[in-house]
C-alpha cells in the first residue's frame, strides 16, 4: 500500500463527516433538552422538578454553544493537511474526547454530591435534588457521547497510522 495525497484527503473528508454527525447529535440533544426544560421550568408545580428543568435549560445552552461552532468548524475544516499535521490533529481530537469523558464523571459525581447535600439542607432540598438530578442526567449523556466520539475517532484514526506504516 502506498501513501498518496488522495488517501489523506479522503481521510479528512471522512473525519469531517464524523465531526458533523457528532455535533448534530450533540446539538439535537441540547435543543430537545433545552425546549423540554423550558416548558418544564415554566409549568412544573413541584419545586424539585422546576430546578431539574432549570438545570437542563442552562446546561443545554452551553451544549448548544459547543455544538454549533463545532459543526461549523467541521464543515469548514481544511481538506488538505500534511501527514504530520493530520497526526497531531488526530491525537488532539482523541485527547479532548477522553479528557471530556473524565470531566463527565466529575459532573455525575457533582450531581450525586448535590443530592447528598440536600439531605442536610432542608431549606434547599428541592433545589439541590433538582440540580443534582439534572447534572446526573446531563453528565451521563455526555459521558456516553464523549466515550462514543472517542471510540469513533480512535477507530477512524487507525487509517492514518496505516498511511504512516505504508510510507515506511
TIVO-2410 file (N, C-alpha, C; in nm, 3 decimals):
# residues 168
REC num residu      c1      c2      c3 atome chaine
REC   1      X   0.086  -0.118   0.000     N      A
REC   1      X   0.000   0.000   0.000    CA      A
REC   1      X   0.090   0.124   0.000     C      A
REC   2      X   0.066   0.214  -0.090     N      A
REC   2      X   0.149   0.334  -0.093    CA      A
REC   2      X   0.067   0.456  -0.053     C      A
REC   3      X   0.134   0.548   0.012     N      A
REC   3      X   0.072   0.671   0.060    CA      A
REC   3      X   0.061   0.771  -0.054     C      A
REC   4      X  -0.054   0.838  -0.061     N      A
REC   4      X  -0.065   0.949  -0.156    CA      A
REC   4      X  -0.158   1.055  -0.097     C      A
REC   5      X  -0.156   1.171  -0.158     N      A
REC   5      X  -0.235   1.284  -0.108    CA      A
REC   5      X  -0.384   1.254  -0.111     C      A
REC   6      X  -0.428   1.174  -0.204     N      A
REC   6      X  -0.570   1.142  -0.214    CA      A
REC   6      X  -0.616   1.062  -0.091     C      A
REC   7      X  -0.530   0.973  -0.043     N      A
REC   7      X  -0.564   0.896   0.078    CA      A
REC   7      X  -0.588   0.990   0.196     C      A
REC   8      X  -0.501   1.090   0.207     N      A
REC   8      X  -0.513   1.186   0.316    CA      A
REC   8      X  -0.637   1.273   0.299     C      A
REC   9      X  -0.666   1.314   0.177     N      A
REC   9      X  -0.786   1.395   0.151    CA      A
REC   9      X  -0.913   1.316   0.184     C      A
REC  10      X  -0.914   1.189   0.149     N      A
REC  10      X  -1.028   1.103   0.181    CA      A
REC  10      X  -1.044   1.090   0.333     C      A
REC  11      X  -0.933   1.073   0.402     N      A
REC  11      X  -0.936   1.065   0.548    CA      A
REC  11      X  -1.000   1.190   0.607     C      A
REC  12      X  -0.961   1.308   0.557     N      A
REC  12      X  -1.014   1.435   0.610    CA      A
REC  12      X  -1.162   1.451   0.578     C      A
REC  13      X  -1.205   1.408   0.462     N      A
REC  13      X  -1.348   1.413   0.428    CA      A
REC  13      X  -1.428   1.326   0.524     C      A
REC  14      X  -1.380   1.206   0.550     N      A
REC  14      X  -1.448   1.115   0.642    CA      A
REC  14      X  -1.450   1.172   0.783     C      A
REC  15      X  -1.338   1.230   0.823     N      A
REC  15      X  -1.329   1.290   0.957    CA      A
REC  15      X  -1.428   1.404   0.972     C      A
REC  16      X  -1.438   1.487   0.869     N      A
REC  16      X  -1.532   1.599   0.871    CA      A
REC  16      X  -1.676   1.548   0.882     C      A
REC  17      X  -1.708   1.441   0.810     N      A
REC  17      X  -1.842   1.383   0.818    CA      A
REC  17      X  -1.871   1.331   0.960     C      A
REC  18      X  -1.772   1.267   1.019     N      A
REC  18      X  -1.788   1.218   1.156    CA      A
REC  18      X  -1.812   1.333   1.253     C      A
REC  19      X  -1.731   1.437   1.243     N      A
REC  19      X  -1.745   1.552   1.333    CA      A
REC  19      X  -1.879   1.621   1.315     C      A
REC  20      X  -1.924   1.636   1.191     N      A
REC  20      X  -2.055   1.699   1.167    CA      A
REC  20      X  -2.166   1.615   1.230     C      A
REC  21      X  -2.160   1.483   1.210     N      A
REC  21      X  -2.262   1.395   1.267    CA      A
REC  21      X  -2.261   1.401   1.420     C      A
REC  22      X  -2.142   1.402   1.479     N      A
REC  22      X  -2.133   1.410   1.625    CA      A
REC  22      X  -2.188   1.543   1.676     C      A
REC  23      X  -2.156   1.652   1.611     N      A
REC  23      X  -2.205   1.782   1.655    CA      A
REC  23      X  -2.356   1.797   1.632     C      A
REC  24      X  -2.407   1.735   1.527     N      A
REC  24      X  -2.553   1.733   1.507    CA      A
REC  24      X  -2.622   1.653   1.618     C      A
REC  25      X  -2.559   1.544   1.660     N      A
REC  25      X  -2.613   1.464   1.770    CA      A
REC  25      X  -2.616   1.547   1.898     C      A
REC  26      X  -2.504   1.611   1.930     N      A
REC  26      X  -2.498   1.695   2.050    CA      A
REC  26      X  -2.598   1.809   2.041     C      A
REC  27      X  -2.604   1.873   1.926     N      A
REC  27      X  -2.697   1.985   1.908    CA      A
REC  27      X  -2.843   1.943   1.917     C      A
REC  28      X  -2.874   1.825   1.866     N      A
REC  28      X  -3.012   1.774   1.874    CA      A
REC  28      X  -3.049   1.744   2.018     C      A
REC  29      X  -2.959   1.678   2.090     N      A
REC  29      X  -2.982   1.651   2.232    CA      A
REC  29      X  -3.002   1.782   2.307     C      A
REC  30      X  -2.915   1.877   2.282     N      A
REC  30      X  -2.922   2.005   2.352    CA      A
REC  30      X  -3.052   2.079   2.320     C      A
REC  31      X  -3.091   2.081   2.195     N      A
REC  31      X  -3.214   2.150   2.155    CA      A
REC  31      X  -3.336   2.087   2.219     C      A
REC  32      X  -3.344   1.954   2.212     N      A
REC  32      X  -3.458   1.884   2.271    CA      A
REC  32      X  -3.464   1.906   2.422     C      A
REC  33      X  -3.349   1.900   2.489     N      A
REC  33      X  -3.346   1.919   2.633    CA      A
REC  33      X  -3.374   2.063   2.674     C      A
REC  34      X  -3.325   2.157   2.596     N      A
REC  34      X  -3.350   2.298   2.627    CA      A
REC  34      X  -3.498   2.329   2.611     C      A
REC  35      X  -3.558   2.279   2.505     N      A
REC  35      X  -3.701   2.304   2.483    CA      A
REC  35      X  -3.785   2.235   2.590     C      A
REC  36      X  -3.758   2.108   2.615     N      A
REC  36      X  -3.831   2.035   2.719    CA      A
REC  36      X  -3.810   2.101   2.855     C      A
REC  37      X  -3.686   2.140   2.881     N      A
REC  37      X  -3.655   2.205   3.008    CA      A
REC  37      X  -3.726   2.338   3.024     C      A
REC  38      X  -3.733   2.416   2.916     N      A
REC  38      X  -3.802   2.546   2.923    CA      A
REC  38      X  -3.950   2.527   2.953     C      A
REC  39      X  -4.009   2.429   2.887     N      A
REC  39      X  -4.151   2.401   2.913    CA      A
REC  39      X  -4.169   2.353   3.057     C      A
REC  40      X  -4.084   2.260   3.099     N      A
REC  40      X  -4.094   2.209   3.236    CA      A
REC  40      X  -4.069   2.316   3.340     C      A
REC  41      X  -3.973   2.402   3.315     N      A
REC  41      X  -3.938   2.509   3.409    CA      A
REC  41      X  -4.056   2.602   3.430     C      A
REC  42      X  -4.126   2.633   3.323     N      A
REC  42      X  -4.238   2.728   3.333    CA      A
REC  42      X  -4.368   2.664   3.380     C      A
REC  43      X  -4.380   2.531   3.367     N      A
REC  43      X  -4.508   2.467   3.401    CA      A
REC  43      X  -4.503   2.379   3.526     C      A
REC  44      X  -4.384   2.341   3.571     N      A
REC  44      X  -4.374   2.250   3.686    CA      A
REC  44      X  -4.428   2.315   3.812     C      A
REC  45      X  -4.504   2.239   3.885     N      A
REC  45      X  -4.558   2.285   4.014    CA      A
REC  45      X  -4.465   2.244   4.128     C      A
REC  46      X  -4.399   2.132   4.109     N      A
REC  46      X  -4.308   2.077   4.209    CA      A
REC  46      X  -4.175   2.154   4.203     C      A
REC  47      X  -4.131   2.213   4.315     N      A
REC  47      X  -4.006   2.291   4.315    CA      A
REC  47      X  -3.883   2.210   4.272     C      A
REC  48      X  -3.877   2.081   4.307     N      A
REC  48      X  -3.764   1.999   4.267    CA      A
REC  48      X  -3.761   1.982   4.115     C      A
REC  49      X  -3.879   1.957   4.056     N      A
REC  49      X  -3.885   1.942   3.910    CA      A
REC  49      X  -3.854   2.074   3.840     C      A
REC  50      X  -3.896   2.184   3.898     N      A
REC  50      X  -3.865   2.315   3.842    CA      A
REC  50      X  -3.713   2.335   3.838     C      A
REC  51      X  -3.645   2.297   3.944     N      A
REC  51      X  -3.498   2.308   3.949    CA      A
REC  51      X  -3.432   2.213   3.851     C      A
REC  52      X  -3.485   2.092   3.839     N      A
REC  52      X  -3.434   1.994   3.743    CA      A
REC  52      X  -3.440   2.052   3.601     C      A
REC  53      X  -3.555   2.106   3.565     N      A
REC  53      X  -3.571   2.162   3.431    CA      A
REC  53      X  -3.485   2.287   3.412     C      A
REC  54      X  -3.473   2.366   3.515     N      A
REC  54      X  -3.388   2.486   3.508    CA      A
REC  54      X  -3.243   2.446   3.479     C      A
REC  55      X  -3.194   2.344   3.548     N      A
REC  55      X  -3.057   2.297   3.524    CA      A
REC  55      X  -3.042   2.249   3.380     C      A
REC  56      X  -3.141   2.177   3.329     N      A
REC  56      X  -3.133   2.126   3.192    CA      A
REC  56      X  -3.130   2.238   3.090     C      A
REC  57      X  -3.207   2.344   3.112     N      A
REC  57      X  -3.204   2.459   3.020    CA      A
REC  57      X  -3.065   2.522   3.020     C      A
REC  58      X  -3.013   2.548   3.138     N      A
REC  58      X  -2.881   2.614   3.146    CA      A
REC  58      X  -2.771   2.525   3.088     C      A
REC  59      X  -2.773   2.398   3.122     N      A
REC  59      X  -2.671   2.306   3.076    CA      A
REC  59      X  -2.672   2.295   2.924     C      A
REC  60      X  -2.791   2.288   2.867     N      A
REC  60      X  -2.800   2.268   2.723    CA      A
REC  60      X  -2.782   2.395   2.642     C      A
REC  61      X  -2.791   2.510   2.706     N      A
REC  61      X  -2.750   2.634   2.640    CA      A
REC  61      X  -2.599   2.626   2.614     C      A
REC  62      X  -2.526   2.571   2.712     N      A
REC  62      X  -2.381   2.552   2.694    CA      A
REC  62      X  -2.354   2.447   2.586     C      A
REC  63      X  -2.428   2.335   2.591     N      A
REC  63      X  -2.409   2.231   2.488    CA      A
REC  63      X  -2.432   2.287   2.348     C      A
REC  64      X  -2.537   2.368   2.332     N      A
REC  64      X  -2.560   2.431   2.201    CA      A
REC  64      X  -2.447   2.525   2.164     C      A
REC  65      X  -2.395   2.594   2.265     N      A
REC  65      X  -2.281   2.683   2.243    CA      A
REC  65      X  -2.155   2.610   2.200     C      A
REC  66      X  -2.148   2.481   2.227     N      A
REC  66      X  -2.037   2.398   2.181    CA      A
REC  66      X  -2.068   2.330   2.048     C      A
REC  67      X  -2.192   2.285   2.033     N      A
REC  67      X  -2.229   2.208   1.914    CA      A
REC  67      X  -2.231   2.293   1.787     C      A
REC  68      X  -2.283   2.414   1.796     N      A
REC  68      X  -2.295   2.498   1.675    CA      A
REC  68      X  -2.158   2.535   1.620     C      A
REC  69      X  -2.068   2.593   1.701     N      A
REC  69      X  -1.934   2.622   1.647    CA      A
REC  69      X  -1.859   2.494   1.607     C      A
REC  70      X  -1.881   2.385   1.680     N      A
REC  70      X  -1.817   2.258   1.645    CA      A
REC  70      X  -1.861   2.209   1.508     C      A
REC  71      X  -1.989   2.223   1.481     N      A
REC  71      X  -2.041   2.183   1.349    CA      A
REC  71      X  -1.983   2.272   1.239     C      A
REC  72      X  -1.983   2.403   1.264     N      A
REC  72      X  -1.930   2.497   1.164    CA      A
REC  72      X  -1.781   2.473   1.140     C      A
REC  73      X  -1.708   2.442   1.246     N      A
REC  73      X  -1.565   2.413   1.232    CA      A
REC  73      X  -1.545   2.286   1.148     C      A
REC  74      X  -1.629   2.185   1.171     N      A
REC  74      X  -1.618   2.060   1.094    CA      A
REC  74      X  -1.655   2.084   0.948     C      A
REC  75      X  -1.756   2.167   0.926     N      A
REC  75      X  -1.799   2.196   0.789    CA      A
REC  75      X  -1.693   2.272   0.712     C      A
REC  76      X  -1.618   2.356   0.782     N      A
REC  76      X  -1.517   2.439   0.717    CA      A
REC  76      X  -1.376   2.385   0.736     C      A
REC  77      X  -1.364   2.259   0.776     N      A
REC  77      X  -1.233   2.201   0.804    CA      A
REC  77      X  -1.147   2.197   0.679     C      A
REC  78      X  -1.017   2.209   0.701     N      A
REC  78      X  -0.922   2.201   0.590    CA      A
REC  78      X  -0.932   2.064   0.524     C      A
REC  79      X  -0.938   2.064   0.394     N      A
REC  79      X  -0.943   1.938   0.320    CA      A
REC  79      X  -0.803   1.883   0.298     C      A
REC  80      X  -0.703   1.970   0.311     N      A
REC  80      X  -0.566   1.928   0.286    CA      A
REC  80      X  -0.480   1.967   0.406     C      A
REC  81      X  -0.411   1.868   0.460     N      A
REC  81      X  -0.317   1.889   0.570    CA      A
REC  81      X  -0.200   1.795   0.546     C      A
REC  82      X  -0.088   1.835   0.597     N      A
REC  82      X   0.028   1.745   0.588    CA      A
REC  82      X   0.002   1.622   0.675     C      A
REC  83      X   0.079   1.520   0.654     N      A
REC  83      X   0.064   1.399   0.733    CA      A
REC  83      X   0.092   1.427   0.881     C      A
REC  84      X   0.197   1.504   0.909     N      A
REC  84      X   0.229   1.533   1.049    CA      A
REC  84      X   0.120   1.618   1.115     C      A
REC  85      X   0.065   1.715   1.041     N      A
REC  85      X  -0.045   1.796   1.096    CA      A
REC  85      X  -0.169   1.709   1.120     C      A
REC  86      X  -0.192   1.616   1.030     N      A
REC  86      X  -0.305   1.524   1.045    CA      A
REC  86      X  -0.289   1.439   1.171     C      A
REC  87      X  -0.169   1.385   1.191     N      A
REC  87      X  -0.143   1.304   1.310    CA      A
REC  87      X  -0.162   1.387   1.437     C      A
REC  88      X  -0.111   1.508   1.437     N      A
REC  88      X  -0.127   1.596   1.554    CA      A
REC  88      X  -0.274   1.627   1.581     C      A
REC  89      X  -0.347   1.658   1.477     N      A
REC  89      X  -0.490   1.689   1.491    CA      A
REC  89      X  -0.568   1.568   1.541     C      A
REC  90      X  -0.533   1.452   1.489     N      A
REC  90      X  -0.600   1.328   1.530    CA      A
REC  90      X  -0.576   1.301   1.679     C      A
REC  91      X  -0.453   1.313   1.722     N      A
REC  91      X  -0.421   1.290   1.863    CA      A
REC  91      X  -0.490   1.392   1.952     C      A
REC  92      X  -0.492   1.516   1.909     N      A
REC  92      X  -0.557   1.622   1.986    CA      A
REC  92      X  -0.707   1.593   2.002     C      A
REC  93      X  -0.772   1.553   1.894     N      A
REC  93      X  -0.915   1.522   1.899    CA      A
REC  93      X  -0.943   1.408   1.995     C      A
REC  94      X  -0.865   1.303   1.985     N      A
REC  94      X  -0.885   1.188   2.074    CA      A
REC  94      X  -0.864   1.227   2.220     C      A
REC  95      X  -0.759   1.306   2.247     N      A
REC  95      X  -0.732   1.351   2.384    CA      A
REC  95      X  -0.846   1.435   2.439     C      A
REC  96      X  -0.901   1.523   2.355     N      A
REC  96      X  -1.011   1.610   2.401    CA      A
REC  96      X  -1.132   1.526   2.442     C      A
REC  97      X  -1.170   1.430   2.359     N      A
REC  97      X  -1.286   1.348   2.394    CA      A
REC  97      X  -1.258   1.262   2.517     C      A
REC  98      X  -1.137   1.215   2.532     N      A
REC  98      X  -1.102   1.136   2.650    CA      A
REC  98      X  -1.102   1.223   2.775     C      A
REC  99      X  -1.047   1.343   2.766     N      A
REC  99      X  -1.050   1.437   2.878    CA      A
REC  99      X  -1.194   1.473   2.914     C      A
REC 100      X  -1.276   1.498   2.813     N      A
REC 100      X  -1.417   1.529   2.838    CA      A
REC 100      X  -1.488   1.415   2.909     C      A
REC 101      X  -1.452   1.292   2.876     N      A
REC 101      X  -1.511   1.177   2.943    CA      A
REC 101      X  -1.480   1.182   3.093     C      A
REC 102      X  -1.360   1.219   3.127     N      A
REC 102      X  -1.323   1.236   3.268    CA      A
REC 102      X  -1.402   1.347   3.334     C      A
REC 103      X  -1.419   1.458   3.263     N      A
REC 103      X  -1.499   1.569   3.316    CA      A
REC 103      X  -1.644   1.525   3.338     C      A
REC 104      X  -1.694   1.442   3.249     N      A
REC 104      X  -1.832   1.395   3.260    CA      A
REC 104      X  -1.852   1.315   3.389     C      A
REC 105      X  -1.752   1.237   3.425     N      A
REC 105      X  -1.757   1.163   3.552    CA      A
REC 105      X  -1.764   1.264   3.667     C      A
REC 106      X  -1.690   1.373   3.657     N      A
REC 106      X  -1.694   1.477   3.760    CA      A
REC 106      X  -1.833   1.541   3.768     C      A
REC 107      X  -1.898   1.563   3.654     N      A
REC 107      X  -2.034   1.620   3.654    CA      A
REC 107      X  -2.131   1.526   3.725     C      A
REC 108      X  -2.122   1.397   3.692     N      A
REC 108      X  -2.211   1.299   3.755    CA      A
REC 108      X  -2.185   1.295   3.906     C      A
REC 109      X  -2.058   1.296   3.944     N      A
REC 109      X  -2.022   1.296   4.085    CA      A
REC 109      X  -2.076   1.420   4.155     C      A
REC 110      X  -2.065   1.535   4.089     N      A
REC 110      X  -2.118   1.659   4.146    CA      A
REC 110      X  -2.269   1.650   4.165     C      A
REC 111      X  -2.336   1.585   4.071     N      A
REC 111      X  -2.480   1.567   4.084    CA      A
REC 111      X  -2.515   1.484   4.207     C      A
REC 112      X  -2.440   1.375   4.229     N      A
REC 112      X  -2.464   1.293   4.349    CA      A
REC 112      X  -2.427   1.370   4.476     C      A
REC 113      X  -2.324   1.452   4.468     N      A
REC 113      X  -2.285   1.534   4.583    CA      A
REC 113      X  -2.397   1.633   4.618     C      A
REC 114      X  -2.455   1.697   4.517     N      A
REC 114      X  -2.566   1.789   4.544    CA      A
REC 114      X  -2.684   1.716   4.608     C      A
REC 115      X  -2.713   1.597   4.559     N      A
REC 115      X  -2.823   1.519   4.617    CA      A
REC 115      X  -2.793   1.481   4.762     C      A
REC 116      X  -2.666   1.453   4.790     N      A
REC 116      X  -2.626   1.422   4.927    CA      A
REC 116      X  -2.638   1.545   5.017     C      A
REC 117      X  -2.599   1.660   4.963     N      A
REC 117      X  -2.610   1.785   5.040    CA      A
REC 117      X  -2.755   1.817   5.072     C      A
REC 118      X  -2.846   1.776   4.984     N      A
REC 118      X  -2.988   1.803   5.004    CA      A
REC 118      X  -3.041   1.736   5.132     C      A
REC 119      X  -2.977   1.629   5.173     N      A
REC 119      X  -3.021   1.559   5.294    CA      A
REC 119      X  -2.998   1.642   5.420     C      A
REC 120      X  -2.906   1.739   5.412     N      A
REC 120      X  -2.867   1.815   5.532    CA      A
REC 120      X  -2.904   1.964   5.523     C      A
REC 121      X  -2.966   2.005   5.415     N      A
REC 121      X  -3.003   2.146   5.399    CA      A
REC 121      X  -3.150   2.155   5.360     C      A
REC 122      X  -3.235   2.148   5.461     N      A
REC 122      X  -3.378   2.140   5.435    CA      A
REC 122      X  -3.433   2.261   5.360     C      A
REC 123      X  -3.370   2.376   5.375     N      A
REC 123      X  -3.421   2.494   5.306    CA      A
REC 123      X  -3.392   2.491   5.156     C      A
REC 124      X  -3.297   2.406   5.114     N      A
REC 124      X  -3.261   2.398   4.972    CA      A
REC 124      X  -3.276   2.256   4.917     C      A
REC 125      X  -3.348   2.172   4.985     N      A
REC 125      X  -3.360   2.031   4.946    CA      A
REC 125      X  -3.408   2.017   4.802     C      A
REC 126      X  -3.517   2.085   4.767     N      A
REC 126      X  -3.573   2.071   4.633    CA      A
REC 126      X  -3.476   2.119   4.525     C      A
REC 127      X  -3.414   2.233   4.549     N      A
REC 127      X  -3.321   2.287   4.451    CA      A
REC 127      X  -3.198   2.197   4.434     C      A
REC 128      X  -3.141   2.153   4.544     N      A
REC 128      X  -3.023   2.067   4.537    CA      A
REC 128      X  -3.054   1.933   4.472     C      A
REC 129      X  -3.169   1.874   4.506     N      A
REC 129      X  -3.209   1.749   4.443    CA      A
REC 129      X  -3.235   1.767   4.294     C      A
REC 130      X  -3.305   1.874   4.258     N      A
REC 130      X  -3.335   1.900   4.117    CA      A
REC 130      X  -3.210   1.927   4.036     C      A
REC 131      X  -3.123   2.012   4.088     N      A
REC 131      X  -2.997   2.040   4.018    CA      A
REC 131      X  -2.911   1.914   4.010     C      A
REC 132      X  -2.908   1.838   4.120     N      A
REC 132      X  -2.829   1.715   4.121    CA      A
REC 132      X  -2.877   1.615   4.017     C      A
REC 133      X  -3.008   1.596   4.009     N      A
REC 133      X  -3.064   1.504   3.909    CA      A
REC 133      X  -3.033   1.553   3.768     C      A
REC 134      X  -3.039   1.684   3.748     N      A
REC 134      X  -3.006   1.741   3.616    CA      A
REC 134      X  -2.861   1.714   3.579     C      A
REC 135      X  -2.770   1.733   3.674     N      A
REC 135      X  -2.628   1.707   3.648    CA      A
REC 135      X  -2.602   1.559   3.619     C      A
REC 136      X  -2.670   1.474   3.692     N      A
REC 136      X  -2.653   1.329   3.670    CA      A
REC 136      X  -2.701   1.293   3.529     C      A
REC 137      X  -2.816   1.345   3.489     N      A
REC 137      X  -2.869   1.317   3.355    CA      A
REC 137      X  -2.775   1.369   3.247     C      A
REC 138      X  -2.739   1.497   3.256     N      A
REC 138      X  -2.657   1.558   3.152    CA      A
REC 138      X  -2.517   1.498   3.150     C      A
REC 139      X  -2.460   1.476   3.266     N      A
REC 139      X  -2.327   1.415   3.272    CA      A
REC 139      X  -2.327   1.274   3.215     C      A
REC 140      X  -2.434   1.199   3.240     N      A
REC 140      X  -2.444   1.062   3.188    CA      A
REC 140      X  -2.453   1.062   3.036     C      A
REC 141      X  -2.536   1.153   2.982     N      A
REC 141      X  -2.543   1.162   2.835    CA      A
REC 141      X  -2.406   1.199   2.778     C      A
REC 142      X  -2.344   1.301   2.836     N      A
REC 142      X  -2.215   1.346   2.784    CA      A
REC 142      X  -2.107   1.239   2.799     C      A
REC 143      X  -2.112   1.160   2.906     N      A
REC 143      X  -2.018   1.050   2.922    CA      A
REC 143      X  -2.031   0.952   2.806     C      A
REC 144      X  -2.155   0.912   2.777     N      A
REC 144      X  -2.179   0.819   2.665    CA      A
REC 144      X  -2.139   0.883   2.533     C      A
REC 145      X  -2.173   1.010   2.515     N      A
REC 145      X  -2.141   1.082   2.391    CA      A
REC 145      X  -1.990   1.092   2.372     C      A
REC 146      X  -1.920   1.140   2.472     N      A
REC 146      X  -1.775   1.161   2.459    CA      A
REC 146      X  -1.699   1.030   2.444     C      A
REC 147      X  -1.741   0.928   2.517     N      A
REC 147      X  -1.675   0.797   2.505    CA      A
REC 147      X  -1.698   0.739   2.365     C      A
REC 148      X  -1.820   0.753   2.315     N      A
REC 148      X  -1.851   0.707   2.179    CA      A
REC 148      X  -1.772   0.786   2.076     C      A
REC 149      X  -1.767   0.918   2.093     N      A
REC 149      X  -1.692   1.003   1.999    CA      A
REC 149      X  -1.544   0.966   2.000     C      A
REC 150      X  -1.489   0.940   2.118     N      A
REC 150      X  -1.350   0.896   2.127    CA      A
REC 150      X  -1.331   0.767   2.049     C      A
REC 151      X  -1.419   0.669   2.072     N      A
REC 151      X  -1.406   0.539   2.006    CA      A
REC 151      X  -1.417   0.553   1.854     C      A
REC 152      X  -1.509   0.635   1.809     N      A
REC 152      X  -1.527   0.657   1.664    CA      A
REC 152      X  -1.401   0.718   1.604     C      A
REC 153      X  -1.350   0.823   1.669     N      A
REC 153      X  -1.230   0.889   1.617    CA      A
REC 153      X  -1.106   0.800   1.628     C      A
REC 154      X  -1.097   0.723   1.736     N      A
REC 154      X  -0.983   0.634   1.753    CA      A
REC 154      X  -0.981   0.528   1.642     C      A
REC 155      X  -1.097   0.470   1.615     N      A
REC 155      X  -1.106   0.369   1.509    CA      A
REC 155      X  -1.074   0.431   1.373     C      A
REC 156      X  -1.129   0.550   1.349     N      A
REC 156      X  -1.101   0.619   1.223    CA      A
REC 156      X  -0.954   0.658   1.213     C      A
REC 157      X  -0.895   0.698   1.324     N      A
REC 157      X  -0.755   0.740   1.326    CA      A
REC 157      X  -0.657   0.630   1.290     C      A
REC 158      X  -0.699   0.507   1.304     N      A
REC 158      X  -0.612   0.396   1.267    CA      A
REC 158      X  -0.578   0.400   1.118     C      A
REC 159      X  -0.664   0.463   1.038     N      A
REC 159      X  -0.635   0.477   0.895    CA      A
REC 159      X  -0.509   0.561   0.873     C      A
REC 160      X  -0.492   0.664   0.954     N      A
REC 160      X  -0.373   0.749   0.942    CA      A
REC 160      X  -0.249   0.669   0.976     C      A
REC 161      X  -0.259   0.586   1.079     N      A
REC 161      X  -0.144   0.504   1.116    CA      A
REC 161      X  -0.108   0.407   1.004     C      A
REC 162      X  -0.208   0.355   0.935     N      A
REC 162      X  -0.179   0.268   0.820    CA      A
REC 162      X  -0.110   0.346   0.709     C      A
REC 163      X  -0.148   0.473   0.693     N      A
REC 163      X  -0.081   0.556   0.592    CA      A
REC 163      X   0.066   0.577   0.628     C      A
REC 164      X   0.091   0.598   0.759     N      A
REC 164      X   0.228   0.617   0.805    CA      A
REC 164      X   0.308   0.489   0.784     C      A
REC 165      X   0.251   0.376   0.820     N      A
REC 165      X   0.320   0.249   0.803    CA      A
REC 165      X   0.348   0.221   0.655     C      A
REC 166      X   0.256   0.259   0.568     N      A
REC 166      X   0.274   0.236   0.425    CA      A
REC 166      X   0.388   0.321   0.370     C      A
REC 167      X   0.412   0.434   0.434     N      A
REC 167      X   0.518   0.526   0.390    CA      A
REC 167      X   0.656   0.475   0.425     C      A
REC 168      X   0.662   0.395   0.529     N      A
REC 168      X   0.796   0.349   0.577    CA      A
REC 168      X   0.858   0.246   0.488     C      A
***
